[in-house]
Amino acid sequence: MDRLATVVIGFYGTTLDRGRGAARWERWRPTVALCQHPDRIIDRLELIHPPREAAGAAQVAADIAQISPETTVRLHPLALADPWDFEQVFAALHDFARAYAFDLDAERYLVHITTGTHVAQICWFLLAESRHLPAALIQTSPPRHGDRDVAGQVQIIDLDLSRYDALARRFEAEHAESLAFLKDGVDTRDPAFNRLIAELERVALRSREPILLQGPTGAGKSRLARRIHALKAQRRQVRGELIEVNCATIRGDAAASTLFGHVRGAYTGATHARAGLLRAADGGLLFLDEIGELGLEEQAMLLTAIEQRRFLPVGADAPVESEFQLIAGSNRDLAAAVRAGRFREDLLARIDLWTFHLPGLAERRADIEPNLDVELRRAGERVGRHVTLNREARDRFLAFATSPAAPWPAGFRELNAAILRMATLAPGGRIDVATVDAELARLRRSWRDPEDDGLATLLGPAADDLDPFDRVQLAHVVAVCRRQPSLSAAGRVLFAVSRTRRTAPNDADRLRKYLQRFGLSFDALRPDPPR
């Protein structure tokens, strides 16, 4: 098989390649050195040069003809008004690549990155990495100290070669660290949530546009906003602070003053000027949680501040400036709020570029176990002692926490509170089954709707098939059973009148048979199931 011809594309080095007289052969000249390696044949050299350096480029071509007559040198004058202007250089080299007649079946291409400005070197790399130039990179370097061979060293950098997997692994490791950081060290298992965090990490590090975090109360919007700010601060992408405000806590006249500040005398009682939170967020991030609670007037002022980076404090005649990135949070459907006239459509359009819907804890049951481990450690730090959870107690808590019987309406806040309570009450710092059972009973009581008879949880869809009469009766029976210590005791309460007319009452058997009609047992109704 015939070998592919080797073609090198590069700049004439206006400083390093220059040379006159016999002394030039004693100097390392990178473009000439390309052709001084006997084991590396260059079939053609495409030499780009400024028009005013035509004589120097021609001298290099003549010298290469002497030392490597098999090399054809083609000169390409390229006028650049400013060789340090990135946009101009990239456009010129991009045009060169588009116009070049590449023949990949017959030729192999290398781009010489040693000569030219640093801007040109970067542009060569970008064009090769994006495959606009179907070429590897070739780098030459001068001979080591004491080496008399002026050809120096040469290295080919193929961006597709597996030898650079180590570099890719570094980026992958950094990416993994960023994801773990955003997840606050929790090894989450929910695939949809992990995909969301991966996309959010890319957006957070590549964009300064507003980010909208939507999700139910307790989904972790505030914590995630803090992690985004900390991650950007680590990468030196922000210099300012994270300013947080829950918009539901500021209403009326105070809202505009809190957010945008006011001048002295702006209204009665304004004895001092106030900078406002938008100015405090200059150079950093502003997290407006529950942004849907803002009034329409404040929404209009916020839109101006986002788009123009300037706004008018209350009572001011001149605008002030603030460079901040907005992260907005909402547990409401803002599109529905727009239709209802409670939220500005233009503001939603501006903050809806990057919207992430955070699922609640009930939608991420696979992540309860890894969160349990992390929150148990944090709870131990809060109570000031090492707290553990024995295997039986752990299994008991997780079986309930991950089941449909646990709705977790307040999300992660509720889970964290449950773990903190158990850590506080744990005898000797070890959470046992009794501590878990007490917490589960507490959670059940807190979740019970006064108007909910609980039968839907017990019976599932079968509860909808009950007649209202049977439903009321069964709900009363269940409530009595849950208050009594035994089946017999519950039977005595429920059949207190009819049992006096029987010579041999068997209240427990009557109650057992009644419950069996609905597929229930007494033990299943007790708040603390037997162990």
C-alpha positions in Angstrom: 0.0 0.0 0.0 1.4 3.4 -0.9 2.0 5.8 2.0 0.0 8.9 2.3 1.8 12.1 1.4 2.6 14.3 4.4 1.4 17.9 4.1 2.2 20.6 6.8 0.3 23.9 7.1 1.9 26.7 9.2 2.9 30.3 9.6 6.2 31.8 8.6 7.9 32.7 11.9 8.7 36.4 11.4 11.3 36.2 14.2 12.4 32.6 14.6 12.5 31.7 10.9 14.4 34.8 9.8 18.0 34.4 8.9 20.7 35.7 6.5 24.2 34.5 5.6 25.9 31.3 6.4 25.2 31.8 10.2 21.5 31.0 9.6 22.4 27.3 9.3 23.7 27.3 12.8 20.5 28.6 14.3 17.3 26.6 15.0 14.6 27.8 12.7 11.3 26.0 13.4 9.9 25.9 9.9 13.2 24.8 8.3 13.7 22.3 11.2 10.5 20.6 10.1 12.4 19.3 7.0 15.7 18.5 8.7 14.6 15.2 10.2 15.6 12.4 7.9 13.1 10.0 9.4 10.2 12.3 8.7 9.6 13.3 5.1 7.5 16.4 4.4 6.1 16.2 0.9 4.5 19.6 0.9 4.6 22.7 3.1 1.8 25.3 2.9 3.6 28.4 4.3 1.3 31.3 5.3 3.0 34.7 5.7 2.2 38.4 5.9 2.6 40.1 2.5 5.3 42.3 3.8 7.4 39.2 4.8 7.4 37.7 1.3 11.2 37.9 1.0 11.7 36.1 4.3 9.2 33.4 3.4 10.9 33.0 0.0 14.3 32.6 1.7 12.8 29.8 3.9 11.4 28.1 0.9 14.8 28.2 -0.9 16.6 26.8 2.2 14.1 23.9 2.4 14.8 23.2 -1.3 18.5 22.7 -0.4 18.1 20.4 2.5 14.9 18.6 1.5 14.5 18.7 -2.3 11.5 16.3 -2.1 9.5 19.0 -0.2 7.3 21.3 -2.3 6.8 24.7 -0.6 3.8 26.8 -1.5 3.6 30.3 -0.2 0.3 31.9 0.9 0.3 35.6 1.6 -2.3 36.4 4.2 -3.0 40.0 5.2 -4.0 40.5 8.9 -4.5 44.1 10.1 -4.0 42.8 13.7 -2.5 39.3 14.2 -3.5 39.5 17.9 -7.2 40.0 17.1 -8.8 36.7 17.8 -12.0 37.2 15.7 -10.0 38.4 12.8 -7.4 35.7 12.9 -10.0 32.9 13.4 -12.1 34.2 10.5 -9.1 34.3 8.2 -7.9 30.8 9.1 -11.4 29.4 8.9 -11.7 30.8 5.4 -8.4 29.3 4.5 -9.5 25.9 5.8 -12.8 26.1 3.9 -11.1 27.0 0.6 -8.4 24.4 0.9 -8.7 21.2 -1.3 -8.1 18.5 1.2 -7.6 15.0 -0.2 -7.8 12.6 2.7 -7.5 9.5 0.5 -4.0 10.6 -0.6 -2.6 13.0 2.0 -2.1 13.3 5.7 -2.2 16.8 7.2 -0.3 18.4 10.0 -0.7 21.9 11.4 2.5 23.5 12.7 1.7 25.4 15.9 5.1 26.5 16.9 5.1 29.6 14.7 2.6 32.5 14.6 1.1 34.5 17.4 -0.4 32.8 20.5 -3.8 33.8 19.0 -3.0 31.9 15.8 -1.9 28.9 17.8 -5.2 28.9 19.6 -7.2 29.2 16.4 -5.3 26.3 14.8 -6.2 24.2 17.8 -9.9 25.1 17.7 -10.1 24.4 14.0 -8.3 21.0 14.3 -10.4 20.0 17.3 -13.6 20.9 15.6 -12.4 19.0 12.4 -12.7 22.1 10.3 -9.1 21.2 9.6 -8.8 17.4 9.3 -5.3 17.5 10.7 -3.1 16.6 13.7 -0.9 19.2 15.3 2.8 19.2 15.0 5.1 21.0 17.4 8.8 21.7 17.0 11.2 22.7 19.8 14.8 23.8 19.8 17.7 21.4 20.6 18.5 20.7 24.2 21.5 22.4 25.7 24.6 20.9 24.3 22.9 19.2 21.4 24.6 20.2 18.1 21.8 19.0 15.9 19.9 22.2 15.0 16.9 20.2 13.9 15.7 20.0 17.5 12.7 17.9 18.6 9.4 17.4 16.9 6.1 16.0 18.4 2.8 15.2 16.7 -0.3 15.8 18.8 -3.3 13.9 17.3 -6.4 15.1 19.1 -8.1 11.8 18.3 -5.4 9.6 19.8 -6.1 7.6 22.9 -2.8 8.7 24.4 -4.6 11.9 25.3 -7.3 10.0 27.3 -5.5 11.1 30.4 -6.4 14.7 29.6 -10.0 13.7 29.0 -10.0 11.9 32.3 -8.9 15.0 34.1 -11.8 16.9 32.6 -14.2 14.0 33.5 -12.9 14.0 37.1 -13.4 17.7 37.4 -16.9 17.4 36.0 -17.7 14.6 38.5 -16.4 16.8 41.3 -18.6 19.6 40.2 -21.7 17.3 40.1 -20.9 16.0 43.5 -20.5 19.5 44.8 -23.9 20.6 43.4 -25.5 17.5 45.0 -23.9 18.5 48.3 -22.0 15.3 48.6 -25.1 13.1 48.3 -24.6 10.1 46.0 -28.0 10.4 44.4 -29.5 7.5 42.5 -32.5 8.9 40.8 -31.6 8.9 37.0 -33.8 11.8 36.1 -32.4 14.0 38.9 -28.8 13.1 38.0 -29.4 14.1 34.4 -30.9 17.4 35.6 -27.9 18.2 37.8 -25.5 17.3 34.9 -27.2 19.8 32.6 -27.5 22.4 35.4 -23.7 22.1 36.0 -22.9 22.9 32.4 -25.3 25.8 32.4 -24.1 27.2 35.6 -20.4 27.2 34.5 -21.0 28.4 30.9 -23.8 31.0 31.2 -24.6 34.1 33.2 -28.2 34.2 32.0 -31.0 33.8 34.6 -31.8 30.3 35.9 -35.3 29.4 37.1 -35.6 26.6 39.6 -39.2 25.3 39.9 -40.4 22.6 42.3 -42.5 22.0 45.4 -41.6 23.3 48.8 -38.7 21.3 50.2 -37.4 20.2 46.8 -34.0 21.9 47.6 -34.1 25.1 45.6 -32.4 27.2 48.2 -29.7 24.8 48.9 -29.0 24.3 45.2 -28.8 28.0 44.6 -26.1 28.2 47.3 -24.2 25.3 45.7 -24.3 27.0 42.3 -22.8 30.2 43.8 -20.1 28.3 45.7 -19.2 26.3 42.5 -19.0 29.5 40.4 -16.9 31.1 43.2 -14.5 28.1 43.1 -14.0 28.7 39.4 -13.6 32.4 40.0 -16.6 33.2 37.8 -18.2 35.4 40.5 -16.5 37.8 42.9 -19.6 38.9 44.8 -21.8 37.3 47.4 -25.0 35.2 47.1 -27.9 37.4 48.2 -31.0 35.4 49.1 -34.5 36.7 49.6 -37.9 35.0 49.9 -40.2 37.2 47.9 -43.2 35.9 49.9 -41.8 37.8 53.0 -41.6 41.2 51.3 -44.9 42.8 50.2 -46.3 46.2 49.4 -44.1 49.3 49.6 -41.4 47.4 51.4 -40.8 45.1 48.5 -39.4 47.8 46.1 -37.3 49.4 48.8 -35.9 46.0 49.9 -34.9 45.0 46.4 -34.0 48.2 44.7 -33.2 50.4 47.7 -34.3 54.0 48.3 -32.9 57.5 48.7 -33.2 59.5 51.8 -36.6 61.1 52.1 -38.2 58.8 49.4 -41.1 58.3 51.7 -42.2 59.0 55.3 -39.7 57.4 57.6 -36.9 57.0 55.1 -34.4 58.9 57.2 -31.5 57.1 55.6 -30.7 55.9 52.1 -30.8 52.1 51.5 -28.7 50.3 48.9 -31.1 47.4 48.3 -30.4 43.7 47.6 -29.8 44.1 43.9 -26.9 46.4 44.6 -25.6 44.1 47.3 -25.6 41.3 44.7 -23.3 43.3 42.4 -20.6 40.9 41.0 -22.4 37.9 42.5 -25.7 36.0 42.5 -29.2 37.1 43.5 -31.5 34.3 44.5 -35.2 35.4 44.5 -37.1 32.5 46.0 -40.9 32.4 45.3 -40.5 35.1 42.6 -44.1 34.6 41.8 -45.1 36.5 45.0 -43.6 39.7 43.7 -46.0 42.5 42.8 -46.4 43.5 39.1 -44.7 46.8 39.7 -41.6 45.1 41.2 -41.7 42.6 38.4 -41.4 45.4 35.9 -38.5 47.0 37.8 -36.8 43.6 38.0 -37.1 43.0 34.2 -35.4 46.4 33.6 -32.6 45.5 36.0 -32.0 42.1 34.4 -31.9 43.5 30.8 -30.1 46.8 31.4 -28.1 46.1 34.5 -29.4 49.3 35.9 -32.5 50.4 37.8 -33.9 53.3 39.8 -34.0 53.1 43.6 -37.2 54.3 45.1 -37.3 58.2 45.0 -34.1 58.4 42.9 -33.6 60.6 39.8 -30.6 58.7 38.5 -30.2 55.0 37.9 -27.6 52.8 39.6 -25.8 49.8 38.1 -25.4 46.3 39.3 -23.9 43.3 37.5 -25.6 40.2 39.0 -26.8 36.8 37.8 -30.3 36.0 38.8 -31.5 32.6 40.1 -35.2 32.5 40.6 -37.2 29.9 42.5 -40.9 29.1 42.4 -43.2 26.4 43.6 -46.0 27.9 41.5 -46.8 27.4 37.8 -45.7 30.7 36.5 -47.3 30.2 33.1 -50.6 29.8 34.9 -49.9 32.9 36.9 -49.3 34.8 33.6 -52.7 33.6 32.3 -54.3 34.8 35.6 -52.6 38.2 35.3 -50.5 37.8 38.4 -47.1 37.5 36.6 -45.7 39.5 33.7 -45.3 37.5 30.5 -42.2 39.4 29.5 -40.5 38.7 32.8 -41.2 35.0 32.5 -39.9 35.0 28.9 -36.7 36.6 30.2 -36.1 34.2 33.1 -37.3 31.0 31.3 -34.2 30.5 29.2 -32.8 27.9 31.6 -35.6 26.3 33.6 -35.1 23.3 35.8 -38.0 21.4 37.4 -36.8 19.9 40.7 -38.8 16.9 41.8 -40.1 16.6 45.3 -38.8 13.9 47.7 -41.9 11.7 47.0 -40.7 11.6 43.4 -37.2 10.7 44.3 -37.6 7.8 46.7 -34.5 6.1 45.4 -32.5 9.1 46.9 -33.9 8.8 50.4 -31.3 6.2 51.5 -28.2 8.2 50.4 -29.7 11.3 51.9 -30.3 9.4 55.2 -26.6 8.7 55.5 -25.6 12.3 54.8 -28.2 13.9 57.0 -27.5 11.5 59.8 -23.9 12.8 59.8 -25.1 16.4 59.8 -27.5 15.7 62.6 -24.7 14.3 64.7 -22.7 17.5 64.1 -25.8 19.6 65.3 -26.4 17.6 68.4 -22.7 17.4 69.2 -22.2 13.7 69.2 -21.6 10.7 66.9 -25.0 9.2 66.0 -25.5 5.8 64.4 -28.5 3.8 63.2 -28.6 0.1 63.8 -29.5 -2.2 60.9 -33.0 -3.2 62.1 -33.9 0.4 62.8 -32.4 1.6 59.4 -34.4 -1.0 57.5 -37.6 -0.1 59.4 -37.2 3.6 58.7 -36.3 3.1 55.0 -39.2 0.6 54.4 -41.6 3.3 55.6 -39.9 6.3 54.1 -39.7 4.8 50.6 -43.2 3.4 50.6 -46.3 5.1 49.1 -47.6 5.5 52.7 -45.0 8.4 53.2 -46.2 11.4 51.1 -43.4 13.8 52.4 -45.4 16.9 51.6 -42.6 19.2 52.9 -39.9 17.3 51.0 -36.3 17.2 52.2 -37.0 19.6 55.0 -39.3 17.1 56.5 -36.9 14.2 56.1 -34.1 16.2 57.6 -36.3 17.2 60.6 -37.2 13.5 61.1 -33.6 12.5 61.1 -32.6 15.3 63.5 -35.4 14.4 65.9 -34.2 10.8 66.0 -30.6 11.8 66.4 -31.5 14.1 69.3 -33.6 11.4 71.1 -31.3 8.4 70.3 -30.3 6.7 73.6 -26.5 6.7 73.8 -26.2 8.2 70.3 -27.6 5.0 68.7 -31.0 5.2 67.0 -32.9 2.0 67.8 -36.2 0.5 66.6 -38.2 2.2 69.4 -36.8 5.6 68.4 -37.7 5.0 64.7 -41.2 3.7 65.6 -41.9 6.8 67.7 -40.8 9.0 64.8 -42.9 7.2 62.3 -45.9 7.6 64.5 -45.2 11.3 64.7 -45.0 11.6 61.0 -48.2 9.7 60.5 -50.0 12.0 62.9 -48.7 15.1 61.2 -49.7 13.9 57.8 -53.3 12.9 58.7 -55.9 15.1 57.1 -58.8 15.7 59.6 -61.2 15.0 56.7 -59.3 12.0 55.5 -60.7 8.7 57.0 -57.4 6.9 56.1 -59.2 4.2 54.1 -57.6 5.1 50.8 -54.2 4.4 52.3 -55.4 1.1 53.8 -57.5 -0.2 50.9 -56.1 1.6 47.9 -58.6 1.9 44.9 -61.0 -0.5 46.7 -61.9 2.3 49.1 -63.8 4.1 46.2 -66.1 1.1 45.8 -67.5 1.4 49.4 -71.0 2.7 50.0 -70.9 5.9 52.1 -72.7 3.9 55.0 -70.1 1.2 54.9 -67.2 3.7 54.7 -68.3 5.7 57.7 -68.8 2.4 59.7 -65.4 1.0 58.7 -63.6 4.2 59.4 -65.0 4.2 63.0 -64.0 0.6 63.5 -60.5 1.3 62.3 -60.2 4.4 64.6 -61.3 2.3 67.6 -58.8 -0.5 66.7 -56.0 1.9 66.6 -56.7 3.2 70.1 -57.0 -0.2 71.7 -54.2 -2.5 72.8 -55.7 -5.8 71.6 -58.3 -7.3 69.3 -60.5 -8.3 72.3 -60.3 -4.9 73.9 -61.4 -3.3 70.6 -64.2 -5.8 70.3 -65.5 -5.0 73.8 -65.7 -1.3 72.9 -67.4 -1.9 69.5 -69.9 -4.5 70.8 -70.5 -3.0 74.2 -74.3 -3.1 73.9 -75.0 -6.2 71.9 -72.5 -8.3 74.0 -74.7 -8.0 77.1 -77.4 -9.9 75.3 -75.1 -12.9 74.5 -74.4 -15.7 76.9 -71.0 -16.4 75.4 -69.9 -13.3 73.6 -66.8 -13.6 71.4 -66.1 -10.0 70.6 -62.6 -10.7 69.1 -63.9 -13.2 66.7 -66.8 -10.9 65.5 -64.3 -8.1 64.9 -61.8 -10.3 63.2 -64.4 -11.5 60.7 -65.7 -8.0 60.1 -62.2 -6.8 59.3 -61.6 -9.8 57.0 -64.5 -8.7 54.8 -62.3 -5.7 53.8 -59.0 -7.7 53.7 -57.8 -6.1 56.9 -56.3 -7.4 60.1 -56.0 -5.9 63.6 -52.2 -5.9 63.6 -52.1 -4.0 60.3 -54.1 -1.2 61.9 -52.0 -0.6 64.9 -49.8 2.5 64.8 -46.8 0.4 66.1 -46.9 -2.9 64.2 -45.6 -5.9 66.2 -41.9 -6.7 65.9 
